[in-house]
Amino acid sequence: MTTSHAVFLRRNATGELVEATLHERIDGAYARRVDDAWLTFLAAEEAKAKSQGQNFIDLEHSHWAWEAKVAESARLLSCPTLAIECDGETQGLMLLKTDGHFAKLQGELNKPLVYMTYLASAPWNLPGVLEQPRFSGVGTVMMAAAIQMSIEAEFKGRIGLHALPQAESFYECHGLLSLGIDREKENLKYYELSAEEATRFLSRKKP
């Protein structure tokens, strides 16, 4: 891992803000441990739900293999994988691309942006998995990190992404604008955050 710095998440059981660590690049061994921890937790929760005769949520990103994703991008400086740690566990992961992507929004057209390739919170932080998720704010902190990287690259905070249906409302409530369904990207909706909205996001960001 390389650069790390403090961020804050909200512990839902108490409502308090707690310090976490944001790592700006991880390696394959780290990603493998995350895959194991997250899949083991999901398997246990699914078995518990079935034993109680309850349905278990089908997470759209549960098949993502982070070890493979990190391996594909490990040698590319333009593809950092970020991680948030708190309480000795990884609370979220995100893979970015910092070159080769350009804005489609009117007024920002063809200007460079940071593309959020993948973003996932740990399964124990998702309301569909636990009645009371452990932490909130993971996605917000990750978005802020992507915006900050865009600013550092002199892209003025512009970011873009394709959202899974379960995540669309999250991005929309944070000011990203849908540019419609992308037929070339598994029919996912494509979203962008303008430079102006990026400034607003950072000014109001709270876990």
N, C-alpha and C positions, 0 to 999 in steps of 0.2 A: 504494500500500500504506500501511497505518497502523502500528499497534503491532507491534514485532518484539522477540523475546527469544531467548536462547540455550537450546537443548535438546541432548540427546545421543543419538546413534545408535551402533550397534556395527558396525564395519567387519569383515565376515566373513572377509576374507582374512587379517587379522592378529589378530582378536579384540579389538582396542583400541576404547575409547570415543572417539568424535570429536565435536567440537562442531558443531552444525548451528543453523540459524536458523528459528524459527517465526514466520511472518507471519500476523497475525490478519485480514487482508483483502487480496484481490488484485483486479486489474481485468481487463477483457476482453483487453487486449493480452498480459498475462502468461499468462492461460489459453490463448490461441491458441498461444503459444510452447510451452507444455506439451503441448497436443494434438499439435503437429507433432513434437516430440521423442519422445514416447511412441509415436505411431503409426509413425514412421520406424523406431524401434528394433524394434518388433514385426514390421514387414514384413520387415526384414533377418533377424531370427532365424527367422521362418517360412520364408523363402526358403532359408536355410542348412539348416534341418531337412529340407526337401523335397529339396534337392540330395543329402543324405546318406541319403535313403530313410527318414527318421524321421517319426513323427507329431508334430504340434505342438499344444500345449494350446490349447483354446478358452476363452479368458478370458471370463467372464460379463459383465465390465464394460468390455471393450475398445471397445464402441460408444459409451461415454459421451463426449459432446462438452462438454468443460468450458467452452469459450468461451460456448456457448449457455446453460449453467447459470449462469455468472457474470452474463451479460447479463440473465437473468430476475430475478436477485436483487440486482443492483448497487445499486439505489436503496432497498433495504429494510435498515434497520439491524438488523432481527431475523433476517437471513439472511446471516451472514458466511461467506465462503469462506476457509479457512485453507490455508497451504502450508508445507511443510518444505523448506528448501534445504540442500544440503551438496555440497562439491566443485563448486560452480558449477552444479549441476543440481537440479531439483525432484524430491524423493524421495517426496512424497506430497501429496495434496489432500483436503480435506474441506469439505462444505457443511452448515451447521447451520441449524436454525430454533429461535429462542429464545422464541417465544411461540405460543400456539394449540394446544399439545399437552399432554395430561394422562395421568397414570399409570393403569394398569389393574391393577397388582399389588395383592393384598389387603394392607391396612395402609398403602398409599400411594395408594389409589383417589382419582382426580380431583384429585390434587395436581399442580401444573405441573412439567413437565420440559423438558429440551433434547432436541430430536429430531435425530438424525444422519441427514440426508437421503442423503448420499453420502460414501463414504470409499474411497479407492483409493491403493495404493502404486504407485510407478513400476514398470513391467514388469521392469526389471532387478533389482528386489528380491524377485521372486517365485520360489520354488523350482521351480514348474512351467515357468518360462521359461528360467532359467539353472540349471545344476547347482550352482553356488555363487553365490547372490544377493549383490549388493554390500553391502547394508546390512540389518540387522534392527532392529526396534524402532520402525519408522515407525507402524504401527497402534497400538502401545501409547502412543506420545507423543501421537498424535492423540486417542485416547480420554481421556487425561489432560487434554488441552486442553478437550475437550467437558465433562468433569466439572467442571473449574475454572470454565468459563463458567456452568455450572449453579449452582455455589456462589456465584459473584458475583451471579447473578440471584436469589439467596436461594431456590433450588430444592433445596438441600442435596445437590447432586451427582447427582440423578436424571437419567438419560438413557434414551431409547428409540430403536429403529431397526427397520427391516425388513432382514433379511440375505439376500444371495444365497447359494445353497447352498454355494458354494465357501468362503464366509466363516463359516459357522455354527460350525464347531469353534473358530475363533479367539475368537468372542464368548463361547461357552460356557466356554472355559477361563479367561476373564477375569471370570467371575462373573455374566454376564448370564443371566437366566432366560427361557426360551422360553414364550410364552403361546399357542403354537399357530399354525397356518396362517391367514393373513388372506386370505379369498376376494376381498376388495375391493382387494387390493394384489398382484396377479399371483401369488397363492398362495404368497407368501413368508412365512417364519416371522417373527413379531414378537417382539422381545426388549426387556426392560427391565433396568436396573440400579437397584437400590434405593439409598436414601440410606446405609444401613448398608454395603452392598457397595461403594459408591463410596468410602467412607472406607477400607475394606480395600484397595481397588485402589490408592489413592494411597500407602498406607503400604508397599506391597510393589513398586511400579512400578520396573522395571528394563528397559533396552533388551534 
